[in-house]
Amino acid sequence: MVDDRRDEYIGLLRDFLRIRSANPPGDMREAAAFVREVLDGFGVPHRTLAARDDMPNIVGRWKSGKPGRTLVLNGHMDVFPVSKETLWDAEIVGDRIVARGASDMKTGTLASILTYGLLHPYRSWLAGNLTLTVVSDEQSGGRYGTRYLFEEHAGEISGDCCLNGEPSGLSTLRFMEKGTLRFALTASGPGGHGGYPHRAHNPIEQIVKAVHAIYESFHLKLADLPPEFDAILTSPDSVAAADAALGKGAAENARRITVNAGIIEGGAKATQIPTDCAVHLDMRYPVGVECSAMRAELESIAAAHGCSMVVNEDHSYPASSTDPNGEMATILRGNIKDLTGNDAPPVCSLGGTDARYWRWRGIPAVICGPSNLSMGTDEEHVTLDEVITVFKLHLCCAADYLGAGTS
């Protein structure tokens, strides 16, 4: 089904990758039109739901005709901005497609679209329903994407299980992902001449000291993980798989809080005491960390250094997890083994995905996509074999889940 149309599907992915769907600015109308055209070619049901005209979401559901469970396929259209315009060319270089979104996550999103369309003619062999959600705004927290769909159209996208195509690599099972706390610290003063520090405090100094205190208090602090999760994350197989897929040290990182001061702004001249300074920070924390207590401590640190703290609520959310031995997790690991020979031990994702929205509601959600190591870089890519394997995995997992118990 996939191998016979390999060149066609690789060409379709390249067409998808050439669409400039960077977020920011976040305009997904051209990408959504592409998705609708593909779905119309399959003759499958779908409709567009949007909180904003420039951030449409494509939702569809078909029924098998037999009672059963609902599997939800989820992917996003928006991608990171580029610094190299050639990333929009989606050129094949050797054995890979080099393009923005090749890893994160148009390969996985197209896998969802193809699975939804290709299984439709065989629905009489299955039981239950298959739902497709192709969303905008994932890169900016999902306010106008999956979050909006759950707030306004939960009945159309809820289900019994979710399969998400975010980059994961084909040698791990991503059963958990860290929570995020994103916030800014600001400080201000009257300013003045740099040679007169006795006349005015320096907001940059305040911010630097506050950031240092935050790093000292939280960065790489070991979290109080549930014992069963800690046992998984420290098992030799999980450690080896995480370090191989995410870089050496990833397995230990997964068990710890991390702090990143990503942007600092302040001052106009070296000889002048600035009037203001701001820093934007991103913290990631595992399951088991009490975010409210962490926020309270951060607010105390900010106040102690004369700074104000504002949390970006759209980009702050709890950690999430799913049962690594659950049905879909077991199906996915089995199919990865059959198709690649890899065992795919359970590991923790270090970034966030929309899978969390289902997990928060008690719906199992697993991730299956290409390697994550190049995502967001100037060399973002996916190998041609990875593309085909991800497409096959989604098809096989969906068919196995909806076919369970049928004869």
Secondary structure, 3 states (H helix, E strand, C coil): CCHHHHHHHHHHHHHHHCCCCECCCCCCHHHHHHHHHHHHHHCCCCEEECCCCCCCEEEEEEECCCCCCEEEEEEECCECCCCCHHHHHCEEECCEEECCCCCCCHHHHHHHHHHHHHHHHHHHHCCCEEEEEEECCHHHCCCCCHHHHHHHHHHHHCCCEEEECCCCCCCCEEEEECEEEEEEEEEECCCEECCCCCCCCCHHHHHHHHHHHHHHHHCCCECCCCHHHHHHHCCHHHHHHHHHHHCCCHHHHCCECEEEEEEEEECCCCCEECCEEEEEEEEEECCCCCHHHHHHHHHHHHHHCCCEEEECHHHCECCEECCCCCHHHHHHHHHHHHHHCCCCCEEEECCCCCHHHHHCCCCCEEECCCCCCCCCCCCCEEEHHHHHHHHHHHHHHHHHHHHCCCC
